[in-house]
Amino acid sequence: MFTTESCDFSRGRFKEPDFPNYIAKKLDEMGHELYPQVERGSFGRGQIIIKDNETLIGGTDPRADSTVVAW
């Protein structure tokens, strides 16, 4: 049975259900431990804007109530 007491948080983190499996596999190969979650977490929202020369590139966490807009 999976419990949080069995997690080694110095080596691993929780993995939400929609986290891409190919990335999880690569992290596992690198020695990271990912602990499955049944439901999406309610924290960890993030937004980012990157400037590449004169181009702005934006991204947002799907859990957030925000979106990327271009004008």
C-alpha positions in Angstrom: 0.0 0.0 0.0 1.3 3.4 -1.0 1.6 5.9 1.9 3.4 9.3 2.1 5.4 7.8 5.0 7.1 5.4 2.4 8.3 8.4 0.3 11.9 9.6 0.3 11.3 13.3 -0.4 15.0 13.9 -0.6 15.0 11.9 -3.8 11.6 12.1 -5.3 8.4 14.1 -5.7 4.7 13.5 -6.4 3.7 13.0 -10.0 0.2 14.2 -11.1 -1.9 11.9 -13.3 -1.5 13.9 -16.5 2.3 14.3 -16.1 3.8 12.9 -19.4 5.0 9.3 -19.1 8.0 9.8 -21.3 9.3 12.5 -19.0 8.6 10.4 -15.9 10.6 7.5 -17.5 13.6 9.8 -18.3 13.6 11.2 -14.7 13.4 7.6 -13.4 16.4 6.7 -15.6 18.3 9.7 -14.0 17.6 8.3 -10.5 14.6 10.5 -9.5 11.7 8.9 -7.7 8.2 9.9 -8.7 5.3 9.0 -6.4 1.9 8.7 -8.2 -1.0 11.0 -7.2 -4.6 10.0 -7.8 -5.8 13.5 -8.3 -4.2 16.8 -9.5 -2.6 18.9 -6.9 -4.1 22.3 -6.0 -0.8 24.1 -5.6 2.2 24.9 -7.8 0.7 27.1 -10.4 3.1 28.9 -12.5 3.4 31.3 -15.4 6.4 32.2 -17.5 7.4 34.7 -20.2 10.6 34.2 -22.1 12.0 36.8 -24.4 13.9 35.4 -27.5 15.3 38.4 -29.3 12.1 40.4 -30.0 9.8 37.4 -29.6 7.9 36.9 -26.4 7.0 33.3 -25.6 4.5 32.6 -22.8 3.2 29.6 -20.9 0.9 28.9 -18.0 0.1 25.9 -15.8 -3.2 24.2 -16.8 -4.3 24.3 -13.1 -4.2 28.1 -13.1 -7.2 30.3 -14.0 -5.0 32.2 -16.5 -4.1 32.0 -20.1 -1.4 33.1 -22.5 -2.5 36.0 -24.8 -0.7 37.5 -27.8 -1.3 40.9 -29.2 
